[in-house]
Amino acid sequence: MNRSAYNIRSAFALGASAVGLMAVLGGCSSEKPGSGTAGGAGGTTTPAQLNGQTAGKKRIVFVFKSGGGGYSEACKRGAEQANSDAALNVQVDYQASAEGTAEKQADIVESAIVGHADAIVVSPVDSKAIVPSLNKAVAAGIKVFTWDADAPTSKRSYYFAAVDDVQIGDDIGNALAKSMGEKGKVLIFSGQSTAENLNSHVKGIEESLKKYPGISIVQPYIYNDDDSGKATSMAVQALQRNPDATGIACANAPSPPAAAEAISKNPSLKGKVKVWGLSLPSMCVKYLKDETVTGLYLWDPQKLTYDTAVMVKQVLDGKSLNTGDACSTDGKIEVKNGIVTLPLRLEINKGNVDTLKF
């Protein structure tokens, strides 16, 4: 990858709105506020209108799991950044349904096929259910990718990951075990039980905790479908069922703040129950500072989405992706077996949370 492809950002402006077109694709009429086309202004645009308005630009459709949440909004800002980059010369449509179901994702992909997108990039709710739609897009001559979460049995060209999905789960498990003094009972919280990336995070957590004989894992795991309200109520119930739990490992963004809220409702648990996981610093700043969340690992979702758009454009331009290619200002990528891993992993704690703006 040519480093200069990342460094030319003369028209960078995250709030760009003139380029975007809201609700380009069918199946998105019930989106949460904040979902839809990056930088869009509302209304419905037909494929014919869209093709006329983006003449000379490659059109890349990003399809996230669900709209409106903090992580999705951060990804959307990455799409807006790509739209604002005049040198990149792309039209990125960021789509995310309110329902967050595999069926809605498939509808969006099908509409992108009808609209003759140049590339479709999906973070699948269900790694298997999305495969027929992705393969149909490939058969139609559209380049297909996954980012953030994979559909490994599909015919996608590459999966773009901010980190090794299993390794970051291992990092969470090890950090949690050490904060617990390597003994106690651990609850595991996650989002959709069908999401490939989340299941890989959970696998890493499991593998790491097995190394500590003094730690036991409580079954069953808690799956909150990335719904913040549901996550909080389920966390409260889990701690009520397991009053002797001393650790919570979280594989998705809503879970750490949900765990912190549950702990806050029972002051006797503060300091006793340690929480480590994946989440946005903006969602957890107060919990990190009052130590109801012990620590986090994550990456900047905006950078992940922007960098993915840059690399997708390279593929559309006929260029190859290779291990050692430069990735924005954050080091070098690794390419192995169709997976592009970006060097974006961050440890987040109360000492650095105020410096992170996502």
LINKA-V441820 format. One record per pair of residues at least 6 apart in sequence whose C-alpha atoms are under 6 Angstrom apart, sorted by the first residue. I is the first residue (numbers start at 1). GAP is how many residues later the second one is. Records with the same first field share a line. If there is no record, write none. Layout:
# LINKA-V441820
I=GAP + GAP
This chain:
# LINKA-V441820
1=320 + 324 + 325
3=323
6=322
9=76
11=73 + 74 + 75
12=72 + 73
13=71
14=66 + 67
16=23
17=22 + 23
20=17 + 18 + 19 + 20
21=16 + 19
22=14 + 15 + 18 + 19 + 20 + 21
23=13 + 14 + 21
24=20 + 21
25=86
26=85
27=80 + 81
28=69
31=66 + 67
32=35 + 36 + 66
33=35
34=34
35=32 + 61
36=58 + 59
37=56 + 57 + 58
38=41 + 42 + 55 + 56
39=41
47=68
57=32 + 33
58=32 + 60
59=31 + 32 + 33 + 58 + 59
60=32 + 58 + 59 + 60
61=31 + 32 + 59
62=32 + 33 + 59 + 60
63=32 + 33 + 59
64=32 + 59
65=35 + 58 + 59 + 60
66=30 + 31 + 32 + 34
67=29 + 30 + 31
74=227 + 228
75=226 + 227 + 230
77=225
78=224 + 227 + 228
79=227
82=224
83=8 + 9
102=23 + 24
106=27
113=24
118=24
119=23 + 24 + 25
120=24
121=23 + 24 + 25
122=24
123=23 + 24 + 25 + 26
124=25
125=70
126=68 + 69
127=24 + 68 + 69
131=23
135=20
144=12 + 13
145=11 + 12 + 13 + 14
146=13
147=12 + 13 + 14
148=13
149=47 + 48
150=9 + 46
158=180 + 181
159=180 + 181
160=180
161=180
162=179 + 180 + 182
163=178
165=32 + 35 + 36
166=34 + 35 + 38
167=37
169=32 + 35 + 36
170=34 + 35 + 38
172=105
173=32 + 35 + 36
174=34
176=100
183=31 + 32
184=31 + 62
185=30 + 31 + 32 + 60 + 61
186=31 + 32 + 59 + 61 + 62
187=31 + 61
188=33 + 60 + 61 + 62
189=33 + 61
190=33 + 60 + 61 + 62
191=32 + 33 + 34 + 35 + 61
192=33
198=53
201=50
224=6 + 7
228=26
231=27
232=26
235=24 + 27
236=26
246=26 + 27
247=26 + 27 + 28
248=27
249=27 + 28
250=27
251=26 + 27
252=26
253=25 + 26
257=27
260=32 + 33
263=6
274=20
275=18 + 19
276=18 + 19 + 20
277=19
278=18 + 19 + 20
281=72
282=76
287=6
288=62
289=61
295=53 + 54
296=51 + 52
297=49 + 50 + 51
298=47 + 48
299=45 + 46 + 47
322=13
323=10 + 11 + 12
324=8 + 9
325=7 + 8
326=6
333=8 + 9
334=6 + 7
